[in-house]
Amino acid sequence: DFMFKRLFGSEANKDVLLEFLNMILEDKNIEHVDFIPNEHLGLTEDDRKVIFDISARCKDGERLIIEMQKGYQKHFRKRAIYYTTYPINEQARDARDLFVKAKAAGDKNARFDWDYDLKPVTVVAVLNFSFKHLDDEWPDDRFRSSYRLREDGTHEITTDVLRFVFLELGRFNKRMWELDGVFDKWMYLLKHMHEMEEIPK
């Protein structure tokens, strides 16, 4: 977990994070991200505080949550959904804060007219285990899954605001000489990082 945060969560290695995200998300071309605070307070003092491993924002405002989950957690997919509620709610609060600042600065035309135009929130989770899929035909060796909000019959994406990408290291069992391409090498590195003293050639 420490090495994961050091590898992907530091300014010095931001290019590594970008390469990783663009490979994992496939249809993205992220050129720049800014790290943003990863500690998120609840709406009230009694609410649970959440700390993401890595939290970042793209130039277009999209939020990225990157997590490494070492220990098995039965409800991790539901936890990932819960995580997205924080950056979603923060967008509403940010819009409200802009209105309050404009009003305090004497702008008589200031109006709070946010119309729910949410920027996308994407969760990328590297899991050191595998979980059960509802599809009985899910291949044992398929370690990447990507979920969005789709219509049941036509599979039309209702919105691009939420996306969840899971990498299940428990399903990745290739040995070093079996690696095929950069994606396999990333997965091998993530799975065996705790055993390594240096990155293999």
Disulfide bonds with the S-S distance in Angstrom:
none
